[in-house]
Amino acid sequence: TGQLARMPQVVVVNKLDALEGRGGEEWEQGLKTKLSREELEEKLTKVMSHSRLMWMSAKEKEGVDDLMIRMAMFVKKVKEASG
């Protein structure tokens, strides 16, 4: 309801490697998730008022470049719209 809620948003899910069972660190061994990626995506898209959902694994450098590119384009659009 506040100003932050009215601002454009992007939802980024990190730790994709752990979610998909590809974690190689000792602390990740035996890590169990409550939801699959598909289940999590379904739940998030039901409650999000937009479609800007991204997946990444910073550890594996997967999706990081896409995130930076999309964020730069997004910021440019917001600046153009408000300027």
matplotlib code that plots the C-alpha trace (Angstrom):
import matplotlib.pyplot as plt

x = [0.0, 3.0, 5.2, 7.5, 4.6, 3.8, 7.3, 8.4, 9.7, 11.8, 11.9, 15.1, 15.4, 19.1, 20.6, 19.3, 22.1, 21.0, 17.3, 18.2, 20.5, 23.7, 25.3, 28.8, 29.6, 29.7, 26.9, 24.6, 24.9, 21.6, 19.8, 16.2, 13.8, 10.1, 9.2, 10.4, 11.3, 8.0, 6.0, 7.9, 7.4, 3.7, 3.3, 5.3, 3.5, 0.1, 1.0, 3.1, 1.5, 4.0, 5.9, 9.5, 10.7, 14.3, 16.3, 20.0, 22.9, 25.6, 27.9, 27.6, 27.4, 24.2, 21.7, 23.9, 24.6, 21.0, 20.0, 22.4, 21.3, 17.6, 18.1, 20.0, 17.2, 14.5, 16.2, 16.5, 12.8, 11.9, 14.1, 12.6, 9.1, 9.7, 11.9]
y = [0.0, 2.3, 3.9, 0.9, -1.4, 0.9, 0.8, -1.6, -4.9, -7.8, -11.1, -13.0, -16.5, -17.3, -20.6, -22.3, -24.8, -25.9, -25.9, -28.3, -30.5, -29.3, -27.8, -29.0, -27.5, -29.7, -27.7, -28.3, -32.1, -33.6, -30.2, -30.7, -28.2, -28.0, -27.1, -27.9, -25.1, -25.6, -25.5, -22.4, -20.6, -21.4, -20.0, -16.9, -16.1, -16.4, -13.7, -11.4, -8.5, -8.7, -11.3, -10.2, -13.5, -14.5, -17.5, -17.5, -19.2, -16.7, -19.6, -21.2, -17.7, -18.9, -16.2, -13.4, -11.8, -12.1, -10.4, -7.5, -7.0, -7.1, -4.8, -2.2, -2.3, -2.1, 0.9, 2.7, 2.2, 3.5, 6.6, 7.3, 7.0, 9.3, 11.8]
z = [0.0, 0.4, -2.1, -2.2, -3.2, -6.1, -7.5, -10.3, -8.9, -10.0, -8.1, -8.3, -6.9, -6.1, -5.0, -8.1, -7.9, -4.3, -5.3, -8.2, -6.1, -7.8, -4.7, -4.1, -0.8, 2.3, 4.0, 1.0, 1.1, 2.0, 1.6, 1.1, -0.3, 0.5, -3.1, -6.6, -8.9, -10.7, -7.5, -6.3, -9.6, -9.6, -6.1, -6.8, -10.1, -8.3, -5.8, -8.0, -9.8, -12.6, -14.6, -13.8, -12.2, -12.7, -11.6, -10.9, -9.2, -8.2, -7.2, -10.7, -12.4, -14.0, -14.8, -13.4, -16.8, -17.8, -14.5, -15.1, -18.7, -17.8, -14.8, -16.9, -19.5, -16.8, -15.1, -18.5, -19.1, -15.7, -16.1, -19.5, -18.3, -15.3, -17.1]

ax = plt.figure().add_subplot(projection="3d")
ax.plot(x, y, z, "-o")
ax.set_aspect("equal")
plt.show()
